[in-house]
Amino acid sequence: MAKPLRLGVAYDFRNPAESGMSHQALYAAIMDQVTWLDGLGLDLVWFTEHHFVEDGYLPSWIPVAAAMAARTRYVRFSCDVCLLPFNHPIRLAEDLAVLDNISGGRVEIGVGMGYAPHEFRGFGLPVSRRVSLTDEGIAVLKRAFTGEKFSFEGKRYTFQDVAITPRYVQSGGPPLWVAAMSEAGALRAARFGANLLPQGPRAQSLDAWTKQVRADGRDPASFRIGIIRSCLVTDDRERDWAAVRVAERRRMEIYNRFREEAGGHGGVAGITEAERIPQTWVVGNVEHCVAELSAFIEQHGLTDIVSWAVPPGLRPDDMSASLERYARDVAPRLRARFGGGA
């Protein structure tokens, strides 16, 4: 049986001048918004990570999650994704242990390898190390999550007699997710026994992962599959979609720039939108959103979906009406169909 459905929101904390807010004001407003959404019954808050971006793209998600955890009771925190080449795995394991305790066991971790050349330059790392840093980082995290003392010797990291303290609240540590934009990423997720964040063509990500998991003698239904698929709940598309569409175009511009600069690193070259698992916005009234998301969940076997809460340039309050209807009207109907919730 598939895992019960979980629904939530995603944040990147990008704050271009169009918002008219200071970074401090944006952070405060999003903190209030997440507290409110927790009370409305959403399941998830995810973050994305990038570095050295002029509009303040979130570079460090764990402090934000910790602040939110202190103000919430139910939502679980994770990321899509934490860029492992820029995060020392032992320090990351320690930070996650602290967050697991602050949140009462409400933390998960999604990892990927990154591809933007300016980030590797900023951290003084050659792009050629991205695969080894990611593979060894995942291996170290899995050993750290056991809570037992361990040693590790690899090409990039060597540790002797390390044990993470404080101990994790969750047995086995935070649930692990691995992003896949290509078959190599899908096989990595399968090899490490991780939940899947399929970000590329279905054949190379989701289908390749499913095939390998079954070949390894495991049931894909025992894992979670998650994606960012945004939803604007409105009875007046003409009135409400225009501003969100502008913000969405602004959000995508930076990824297009990263891909151009990367020249194909990370499996991003040659991928068309037609090949991808759809991540376009679902826009319409409650009935439309429920129908579209239901078909999407069934087609791809998804267990976790998050919607962009505040596209860059908008203010949190600009999205409040849609988010309330998403939490009160759309989410309960999807959970009734696919399981989940209280």
C-alpha positions in Angstrom: 0.0 0.0 0.0 1.3 3.5 -0.9 2.2 5.9 1.8 -0.5 8.3 2.8 -0.6 11.7 1.0 1.1 14.7 2.6 0.6 18.3 1.3 2.4 21.5 2.1 4.3 24.6 0.9 7.8 25.5 -0.2 9.8 28.6 0.3 13.0 30.0 -1.2 12.9 33.4 0.5 13.9 35.2 -2.7 13.2 38.9 -2.3 13.6 41.0 -5.4 12.9 44.8 -5.2 9.4 44.2 -6.6 8.2 43.0 -3.2 8.9 46.3 -1.5 9.9 44.4 1.7 13.1 44.2 3.5 14.6 40.8 4.0 13.9 41.0 7.7 10.3 41.9 7.1 9.9 39.0 4.6 11.4 36.5 7.0 9.0 37.7 9.8 6.0 37.6 7.6 6.8 34.1 6.4 7.3 32.9 10.0 3.8 34.2 10.7 2.4 32.5 7.6 3.8 29.1 8.5 2.5 29.3 12.0 -1.0 30.0 10.5 -0.7 27.2 7.9 0.3 24.8 10.7 -3.0 25.6 12.4 -4.8 25.0 9.1 -3.5 21.5 9.0 -0.9 21.4 6.2 1.6 18.6 6.6 4.9 19.9 5.1 7.2 22.9 4.8 10.0 22.5 2.4 12.9 24.8 1.5 15.2 25.2 -1.5 18.8 26.2 -1.3 21.1 28.3 -3.5 24.0 30.5 -2.8 25.3 34.0 -3.8 22.1 35.1 -5.4 21.5 38.9 -5.5 17.8 38.6 -4.3 18.7 36.7 -1.1 17.8 33.2 -2.2 17.8 31.1 1.0 21.4 29.8 1.5 20.8 28.1 4.9 17.5 26.4 5.6 18.1 24.7 9.0 18.1 27.9 11.0 14.8 28.9 9.4 13.3 25.5 10.1 14.4 25.7 13.7 12.8 29.0 14.1 9.6 27.7 12.6 9.7 24.5 14.6 9.6 26.5 17.8 6.3 28.2 16.6 4.6 25.1 15.1 3.2 21.8 16.3 2.5 19.6 13.3 4.2 20.5 10.0 7.3 18.5 9.0 10.3 20.3 7.6 12.5 19.2 4.7 14.3 20.6 1.6 14.3 20.2 -2.1 17.2 20.2 -2.0 20.1 20.6 0.4 23.2 20.9 -1.8 25.6 18.4 -0.4 28.9 19.6 -2.0 28.5 22.8 0.0 27.5 21.2 3.3 30.1 19.3 5.4 28.3 16.0 6.2 29.3 15.8 9.9 28.3 19.4 10.6 25.1 18.8 8.7 24.4 15.7 10.7 24.9 17.7 13.9 22.6 20.5 12.8 19.9 18.0 11.9 20.2 16.4 15.3 19.7 19.7 17.0 16.7 20.5 14.6 15.3 17.0 15.3 15.2 17.8 19.0 13.9 21.3 18.6 11.1 20.1 16.4 10.3 16.9 18.3 11.2 14.7 15.4 9.6 16.7 12.6 12.6 17.0 10.2 13.6 15.2 7.0 16.4 15.9 4.5 16.4 16.0 0.7 19.8 16.2 -0.9 21.3 16.9 -4.3 24.6 17.8 -5.9 24.1 21.2 -7.4 25.1 22.4 -10.8 25.5 26.2 -10.9 29.2 27.0 -11.6 29.1 30.3 -9.6 28.3 28.3 -6.4 31.3 26.0 -6.8 33.5 29.0 -7.5 32.1 30.7 -4.4 33.0 27.7 -2.2 36.3 27.2 -3.9 35.4 23.8 -5.2 35.8 22.3 -8.7 32.6 21.2 -10.3 34.3 17.9 -11.1 34.0 16.9 -7.4 30.2 17.3 -7.2 29.5 13.5 -7.7 32.1 12.3 -5.2 31.2 14.9 -2.6 27.5 14.0 -2.9 28.0 10.2 -2.8 30.3 10.4 0.2 28.1 13.0 1.9 25.1 10.7 1.7 27.1 7.7 2.9 28.3 9.7 5.9 24.8 11.0 6.7 23.4 7.5 6.7 26.1 6.3 9.1 25.6 9.4 11.3 21.9 8.8 11.5 22.4 5.5 13.2 23.4 7.3 16.3 26.3 4.9 16.7 30.1 5.7 16.7 31.5 5.2 13.2 34.6 5.8 11.0 34.7 6.6 7.3 37.4 6.7 4.8 36.7 8.0 1.3 38.2 10.2 -1.4 36.9 13.5 0.0 36.2 12.7 3.7 38.0 10.7 6.4 36.6 10.5 9.9 37.6 8.4 12.9 35.4 7.3 15.8 32.6 9.9 15.3 29.2 9.8 17.1 26.6 12.5 16.6 25.2 14.2 19.7 22.6 15.0 20.8 21.0 11.8 19.7 18.2 12.0 17.1 14.6 11.9 18.3 13.6 9.9 15.2 15.0 6.3 15.2 17.4 6.1 12.4 17.6 9.8 12.0 15.7 12.1 9.7 14.2 10.3 6.6 16.5 10.8 3.6 15.4 11.9 0.2 17.6 12.1 -2.9 16.9 14.2 -6.0 17.2 12.7 -9.5 17.4 14.7 -12.7 18.9 11.7 -14.6 19.2 8.0 -14.4 22.4 8.3 -12.4 20.5 10.3 -9.8 17.7 7.7 -9.8 20.2 4.9 -9.3 21.8 6.8 -6.5 18.5 7.2 -4.7 17.8 3.5 -5.1 21.3 2.5 -3.9 21.1 4.5 -0.7 17.5 3.3 0.0 16.2 6.9 -0.1 12.9 8.5 -0.9 12.8 10.1 -4.3 12.6 13.7 -5.6 12.2 13.2 -9.3 13.2 16.4 -11.1 13.9 15.3 -14.6 12.3 13.2 -17.4 10.1 10.5 -15.9 11.8 7.8 -17.9 15.2 8.7 -16.5 14.1 9.6 -12.9 10.9 8.0 -11.6 10.8 5.0 -13.9 14.5 4.2 -13.6 14.3 4.5 -9.8 11.2 2.2 -9.7 12.8 -0.4 -11.8 16.0 -0.5 -9.7 14.2 -0.6 -6.4 12.2 -3.6 -7.6 15.4 -5.2 -9.0 16.9 -4.8 -5.5 13.9 -6.8 -4.0 12.2 -3.8 -2.4 8.7 -2.4 -2.9 8.6 1.1 -4.3 5.3 1.7 -2.4 7.3 1.5 0.9 9.1 4.8 -0.1 7.9 8.4 -0.6 7.9 10.3 -3.9 7.7 14.0 -3.7 7.7 17.0 -5.9 7.0 20.8 -6.0 3.7 21.3 -8.0 2.1 24.7 -7.2 -1.5 25.4 -6.9 -3.4 28.8 -7.1 -6.9 28.3 -5.8 -9.1 31.0 -7.3 -12.6 31.6 -8.6 -11.2 34.4 -10.8 -8.2 33.3 -12.8 -8.1 36.5 -14.9 -7.8 38.6 -11.7 -5.4 36.5 -9.6 -3.2 34.6 -12.1 -1.5 37.6 -13.7 0.6 38.7 -10.8 1.5 35.1 -9.9 2.5 34.4 -13.5 4.9 37.3 -13.5 6.4 36.1 -10.3 6.7 32.5 -11.6 8.5 33.8 -14.7 10.9 35.7 -12.4 11.4 32.5 -10.4 12.3 30.5 -13.4 14.7 33.1 -14.9 17.4 32.3 -12.4 17.3 28.5 -13.0 17.5 29.1 -16.8 20.6 31.3 -16.1 22.1 28.6 -13.9 21.5 26.0 -16.7 23.0 28.1 -19.4 26.1 28.8 -17.2 26.4 25.1 -16.4 26.5 24.0 -20.0 24.7 20.8 -19.2 26.1 19.9 -15.8 23.7 18.1 -13.6 21.7 16.5 -16.4 20.0 19.7 -17.3 21.1 19.9 -21.0 18.7 18.8 -23.6 15.7 18.2 -21.2 12.5 19.6 -22.6 9.5 20.5 -20.6 7.5 17.8 -22.4 9.8 15.2 -21.0 9.6 16.4 -17.4 7.2 15.3 -14.8 4.9 18.5 -14.9 5.7 21.2 -12.4 3.6 23.9 -14.0 1.0 25.7 -11.8 -2.5 24.3 -11.4 -4.8 27.4 -11.5 -8.5 27.4 -10.9 -11.3 26.8 -8.4 -11.4 24.1 -5.8 -13.0 21.5 -8.1 -10.4 22.1 -10.9 -7.5 22.0 -8.5 -8.7 18.7 -6.9 -9.3 17.1 -10.2 -5.9 18.2 -11.7 -3.9 17.2 -8.6 -5.8 13.9 -8.2 -4.9 12.9 -11.8 -1.3 14.0 -11.3 -0.9 12.0 -8.1 -2.4 8.9 -9.7 -0.3 9.1 -12.8 3.0 9.4 -11.0 2.4 7.6 -7.7 3.2 10.7 -5.7 3.0 10.8 -1.9 4.2 14.4 -1.1 3.3 17.6 -3.0 4.2 21.1 -2.0 3.2 24.4 -3.6 5.3 27.6 -3.8 3.9 29.7 -1.0 5.4 33.1 -2.0 6.8 33.3 -5.5 9.6 35.9 -5.8 8.4 39.5 -5.8 5.1 38.8 -4.1 4.4 39.4 -0.4 3.1 36.6 1.8 -0.2 38.3 2.2 -0.7 38.2 -1.6 -1.0 34.4 -1.4 -3.0 34.1 1.8 -6.4 33.7 0.2 -5.2 30.9 -2.1 -3.2 29.2 0.6 -6.2 29.2 2.9 -8.4 27.5 0.3 -5.7 25.1 -0.5 -5.4 24.0 3.1 -9.1 24.1 4.0 -10.8 22.9 0.8 -8.3 21.2 -1.6 -6.1 19.3 0.9 -8.8 17.5 2.8 -10.4 16.2 -0.4 -7.1 14.9 -1.7 -6.4 13.2 1.6 -9.8 11.7 1.6 -9.1 10.1 -1.7 -5.4 9.1 -1.2 -5.2 8.8 2.6 -3.4 11.1 5.0 -4.2 13.6 7.6 -5.6 13.0 11.1 
